[in-house]
């Protein structure tokens, strides 16, 4: 479980990536959005405008942080012979 802090008040919350994904997916279903990319974009925009509850703000920050690390370029691994 990793911790993430909110930008406005500096509070620290613990949230697993599994919980973050569940919250993002629930937001997607409730708002009828077609995919996770569109959902993440909308949630990020609304979080910046302070239009989301704290739990959703924490979830989208965790989701975006972990997904960016997943798709970030990495140094090629070398095989030791």
N, C-alpha and C positions, 0 to 999 in steps of 0.2 A: 504494500500500500504506500503510495507516495503522497506527499503533502503538496498543496498548492495554496497560494495566498491570493486574496482578492486585492485589486488595485486600490480601491477607494479607502478601505479602512485597515488594511494590513492584516486582517484576521487570517488565521491559517486553518485550513480544512483538510481532512484526509479523505481521499476519494480514489477508489481503484479505477482503472481504465474500463473495467467491465461495467461498473456503475455509471460512469460517464457516458459510455456508449448507449446504455439503456435509457438514460435521460434524453440524449440526443434523438434516439429513435422514437421515443414517446412524443417528443416535440414534433418530429416529422409526421407522425400519424395524426396527432391532434390538429395540426395545421394543414394537412393534405399536401405536403411538399413531395415532389417526385423522387428525390434522392438525397443521400447524405451530404453531397457537396452543396446542394442548394440549401439544405437545412443548416449546415455549418456556416455558410455565408450569411444567412438571415440571422441566426443566433448571434454571430459575432457582431453584426451591425447593431442589433438590438441591445447587446451587452454594452457596446460602446456608448449607446444613448441612455444607458441605465434603465432600460425597459424590461429587464428580466429579473426574476427572483434570484437571490444569491445562489441557491443550489444549481440553477441553470447556468449562471455565470461561471461558477466553479467547474461545472461539467463541460462547458464548451471550451474553457481555457485548457482543461486537462486533455480533452479530446484533440484539440488542435496541436497542442504541444507534443503529445505522443505520436500523432499521425505525421507531423513534420519530421520527427526523428526517424520514423519508419521509412519515409521516402527521401531522406537526406542522402546526398552522395557520401560514399564512404571510400576510404583508401582500399585499394585491392589487397586482399589477403595473400600472403605468400605461403607457399607450402614448403615446409622444411623436409628435405630429402633424407 
